[in-house]
Amino acid sequence: MTQAHGYRPGEHRSRREIDLAIGVLMGVRRCSAQEALEVLVEAMRASGVGLGGVSRSLLSVISGDVEPTAACAAVAHWNAVLGLPSGRGC
């Protein structure tokens, strides 16, 4: 639902998660922000989950706190990219 002035609270949350995920990837993979965004887009395409969802899933995997609602395809993708055991998460 769109609020006054076009503000949508869900978009603000997703933007923050995308920014955090970019920062995580920059630290883990020692890459630029653009390269990190490309990795997120690759994960989005591979998993069929939106950009906010793959970002949220990456943050869950990194924190070790994968929520039951996490997109399992995105979690599996991040486990593979980060070299983590495939059973971690979903």
LODRENVEX-903071 format. One line per field, with one value per residue: z, x, y of N, C-alpha, C, CB in turn. Coordinates in steps of 0.02 Angstrom, whole numbers, padded with zeros to 5 digits. Atoms other than C-alpha are relative to their C-alpha. Glycine has a CB too. Layout:
N
npz = [Z ...]
npx = [X ...]
npy = [Y ...]
capz = [Z ...]
capx = [X ...]
capy = [Y ...]
cpz = [Z ...]
cpx = [X ...]
cpy = [Y ...]
cbpz = [Z ...]
cbpx = [X ...]
cbpy = [Y ...]
END
This chain:
90
npz = [00000 00004 -00050 00024 00032 00032 -00045 -00012 -00052 00020 00044 -00042 -00032 00051 00020 -00053 00003 00060 -00016 -00046 00037 00042 -00045 -00020 00057 00010 -00051 00007 00066 00015 00066 00000 -00010 00063 00006 -00050 00027 00053 -00033 -00023 00059 00021 -00049 00014 00060 -00013 -00049 00015 -00056 00012 -00027 -00073 -00029 00000 -00048 -00066 -00008 -00012 -00069 -00044 00003 -00033 -00073 -00028 -00025 00058 -00021 00037 00058 00050 00064 -00002 00060 -00010 -00053 00031 00044 -00042 -00030 00052 00016 -00057 -00018 -00063 00010 00035 -00045 -00046 00015 00015]
npx = [00042 -00037 00017 -00006 -00063 -00031 -00043 00022 -00045 -00034 -00056 -00054 -00032 -00037 -00058 -00049 -00027 -00042 -00062 -00039 -00024 -00056 -00057 -00024 -00035 -00062 -00047 -00015 -00030 -00049 00019 00031 00072 00031 -00009 00044 00068 00005 00007 00070 00044 -00011 00036 00071 00017 -00009 00048 00068 00023 -00014 -00062 00007 00001 -00067 -00039 00022 -00026 -00073 -00009 00019 -00052 -00059 00011 00013 00068 00045 00069 00040 00031 -00052 00007 -00048 -00042 -00052 -00045 -00043 -00047 -00052 -00042 -00046 -00045 -00044 -00035 00027 00035 00063 00056 00006 00058 00065]
npy = [-00058 -00062 -00050 -00069 -00019 00057 00039 00068 00025 00061 -00017 -00027 00058 00037 -00040 00007 00068 00004 -00036 00042 00059 -00024 -00008 00067 00029 -00037 00023 00071 00014 -00053 -00025 -00067 -00001 00021 00072 00031 -00005 00050 00065 00003 00009 00070 00041 -00011 00038 00071 00026 -00021 -00041 -00071 -00028 -00007 00067 00031 -00038 00023 00068 -00004 -00024 00055 00051 -00028 -00005 00067 -00002 00006 00003 00049 -00032 -00017 00033 00056 00000 -00051 00025 00051 -00035 -00032 00053 00022 -00055 -00013 00061 00026 00064 -00009 00008 -00057 -00042 00031]
capz = [00000 -00046 00093 00077 -00034 -00109 00045 00059 00223 00147 00016 00151 00242 00082 00034 00202 00186 00009 00068 00213 00098 -00022 00125 00182 00008 -00008 00154 00122 -00062 -00058 -00205 -00255 -00220 -00404 -00404 -00244 -00324 -00474 -00356 -00278 -00450 -00497 -00337 -00379 -00551 -00489 -00349 -00423 -00266 -00272 -00230 -00056 -00023 -00076 00027 00179 00151 00141 00304 00385 00326 00385 00556 00575 00610 00459 00487 00438 00315 00225 00041 00041 -00139 -00094 00066 -00033 -00159 -00022 00064 -00102 -00139 00036 00044 00191 00220 00111 00256 00348 00355 00275]
capx = [00000 00066 00068 00064 00201 00233 00323 00312 00384 00426 00537 00636 00670 00722 00838 00924 00943 01011 01139 01191 01205 01315 01427 01438 01486 01615 01695 01684 01732 01843 01752 01678 01499 01457 01529 01433 01272 01307 01327 01158 01077 01156 01083 00914 00914 00978 00851 00700 00687 00680 00827 00762 00733 00907 00982 00880 00931 01116 01103 01016 01150 01291 01212 01176 00995 00900 00716 00586 00515 00681 00677 00759 00821 00914 00984 01048 01128 01219 01277 01355 01431 01504 01563 01450 01372 01219 01108 01134 00970 00809]
capy = [00000 00172 00300 00490 00559 00387 00318 00130 00061 -00108 -00027 00065 -00098 -00186 -00043 -00052 -00241 -00224 -00095 -00208 -00359 -00259 -00213 -00394 -00452 -00314 -00373 -00560 -00557 -00402 -00325 -00157 -00106 -00130 -00306 -00346 -00285 -00396 -00545 -00503 -00492 -00660 -00735 -00659 -00738 -00906 -00920 -00833 -00726 -00536 -00424 -00384 -00569 -00626 -00485 -00536 -00718 -00673 -00575 -00724 -00845 -00730 -00704 -00890 -00849 -00914 -00883 -01013 -00886 -00863 -00906 -01078 -01062 -00902 -00979 -01129 -01011 -00913 -01073 -01127 -00956 -00939 -01120 -01165 -01336 -01359 -01408 -01244 -01150 -01211]
cpz = [00000 00052 -00032 -00027 -00030 00044 00011 00050 -00020 -00044 00040 00034 -00050 -00021 00051 -00002 -00061 00013 00048 -00035 -00046 00043 00022 -00057 -00014 00049 -00010 -00064 -00021 -00071 00007 00012 -00063 -00009 00050 -00023 -00055 00029 00027 -00057 -00026 00046 -00012 -00060 00012 00045 -00016 00056 -00014 00035 00076 00035 00002 00048 00071 00014 00014 00072 00051 00003 00037 00075 00032 00027 -00057 00025 -00041 -00063 -00054 -00064 -00006 -00062 00007 00053 -00029 -00046 00041 00034 -00050 -00014 00055 00023 00067 -00013 -00029 00045 00047 -00021 -00011 00006]
cpx = [00044 -00026 00004 00070 00036 00045 -00030 00049 00038 00061 00059 00038 00042 00063 00055 00033 00045 00067 00044 00029 00059 00063 00030 00040 00066 00053 00022 00039 00053 -00011 -00030 -00075 -00036 00005 -00045 -00072 -00010 -00007 -00071 -00048 00007 -00039 -00075 -00022 00004 -00054 -00072 -00032 00020 00063 -00002 00003 00068 00046 -00016 00027 00074 00013 -00017 00055 00062 -00008 -00011 -00070 -00050 -00071 -00038 -00031 00050 -00012 00054 00046 00056 00050 00047 00052 00056 00045 00052 00052 00051 00037 -00023 -00034 -00070 -00061 -00012 -00058 -00062 00000]
cpy = [00062 00049 00070 00013 -00060 -00042 -00068 -00031 -00063 00013 00027 -00057 -00038 00038 -00005 -00069 -00009 00034 -00041 -00061 00019 00008 -00066 -00031 00035 -00024 -00072 -00014 00050 00027 00070 -00006 -00023 -00076 -00037 00001 -00052 -00071 -00009 -00013 -00072 -00047 00005 -00042 -00075 -00029 00017 00042 00072 00024 00009 -00068 -00033 00038 -00022 -00070 -00001 00023 -00054 -00053 00025 00003 -00068 -00007 -00003 -00011 -00051 00029 00018 -00040 -00054 -00002 00051 -00022 -00052 00032 00030 -00052 -00024 00054 00010 -00063 -00029 -00066 00011 -00007 00058 00044 -00042 -00073]
cbpz = [00060 -00071 00062 00057 00050 -00058 00067 -00066 00061 -00036 -00052 00053 00031 -00061 -00010 00070 -00002 -00061 00032 00058 -00041 -00035 00060 00019 -00062 00007 00068 00001 -00052 00006 -00036 -00067 00020 -00060 00011 00068 -00026 -00045 00058 00036 -00056 00001 00072 -00013 -00058 00032 00068 -00013 00069 00022 -00033 00017 -00038 -00071 -00008 00005 -00062 -00050 00012 -00022 -00074 -00027 00013 00054 00043 -00046 -00007 00044 00022 00028 -00059 00006 -00063 00018 00059 -00041 -00041 00052 00023 -00064 -00012 00057 00002 00031 00067 -00057 00040 00002 -00061 -00067]
cbpx = [-00048 -00005 00048 -00017 00045 00038 00010 -00004 -00039 -00047 -00021 -00029 -00053 -00044 -00020 -00033 -00057 -00036 -00016 -00045 -00057 -00018 -00021 -00060 -00044 -00012 -00030 -00064 -00054 00073 -00049 00014 -00024 00033 00073 00007 -00015 00062 00052 -00018 00018 00076 00017 -00013 00047 00068 00017 -00043 00031 -00058 00015 -00065 -00047 00030 -00013 -00077 -00016 00033 -00042 -00065 00018 00015 -00061 00050 -00012 00022 -00033 -00054 -00038 00071 00005 -00037 -00042 -00032 -00040 -00043 -00036 -00032 -00044 -00038 -00039 -00041 00074 -00049 -00005 -00006 00009 00065 00014 -00023]
cbpy = [-00001 00030 -00005 00049 00034 00023 00037 -00042 -00014 -00046 00051 00049 -00047 -00012 00075 00012 -00051 00033 00068 -00023 -00032 00067 00040 -00046 00001 00076 00007 -00041 -00004 -00028 -00048 00036 00071 00036 -00020 00036 00071 00003 -00007 00065 00051 -00017 00020 00075 00019 -00012 00027 -00060 -00025 00042 00067 00035 -00044 00000 00076 00000 -00042 00049 00063 -00031 -00016 00071 00045 -00015 00063 -00059 00069 -00028 00062 -00013 00051 -00066 00015 00067 -00029 -00050 00055 00045 -00059 -00018 00065 00028 00012 00051 -00038 -00049 -00062 00041 00042 00018]
END
